[in-house]
Amino acid sequence: MNISLVVVFIVSLLISTVGTKLLIPFLKQKQFGQFIREEGPEAHKKKAGTPTMGGVMIVLGIAAGLATGIVTNGDAADTFAIILTMLVFGAIGFLDDFEKIAKKNNLGLTAKQKILLQVLLSLGIGLYMILGGNGTDVLIPFVNIYVNFGLLFMPFVILTEVAMSNGVNLSDGLDGLASSVTLVVAILFALVGYTHDVYILTVSGLAIAGSLIGFLFFNKYPAKIFMGDTGSMALGGVLSAIAIVSKTEFLLPVAGIIYVVESLSVIIQVVYFRKTGGKRFFRMAPIHHHFELGGMKEYNVVKLFTLVTICSSVIAYFSVA
């Protein structure tokens, strides 16, 4: 492997690890702790007060790794577009986290406010692709052909960004779940990029992987810190931006099947609840809580979902082989 790629990974890992370790006591001192919703699983109430907004260090680790990639051999324009998209989506999450802390509840921004901001900010990466001359082609896995989306490209970009940011956000409900699942997806990106000589994809995957491994030292069960919406929104934003820039958007729902299932479980639960006058399809949504309330230990749910992601990522890898 190119030594520059190793440097990208190490920089991201060190920034995230050291930064998170220093951030935990700071957040405790400022009383930036997690508020647990009353209707959540009973076992989660003991997590109240655990420092949140740790996603700040995930973002810094990824940004540092990507910046290192530019210095060594990267595409500055594409890298800047990816970093900027991560930052603006992370800012949405930061506002949401800050609202929760300031109001001392687990509500934060309303769903409509978040989606509106996500839609507006998604325009940036879409305009970059169109006006920057990168084209509106998208790779279709399994058949390995590029399809020009034309006028549908901008709505497609918005859908990708909004769906991914919310999918990752919904998966962030158990210690280490979103971190572990996204780590596997990042490794897939790095492998696909390395195999097909797509430098930006390789560098981005390694930067995310390094940063998440550093964060997982403190986020694995029992978590000493949570990423908060700051981290989950940023991760959804950056994964989407990487896929859009590298034209591999359709790899996301294949490798990130857990994000899809988590989102669908919430939609099914809400629709079923309304149609049946208050009955529930799942014990609780998102679906990781359904497994948890069924008697599965939290860390075992994380292991199961991570294993599923490994399997789906293998499928995703060979879909473009």
Beta strands, then each sheet from edge to edge (+ up, - down):
strand 1: 137-140
strand 2: 145-148
sheet 1: 1+ 2-
end
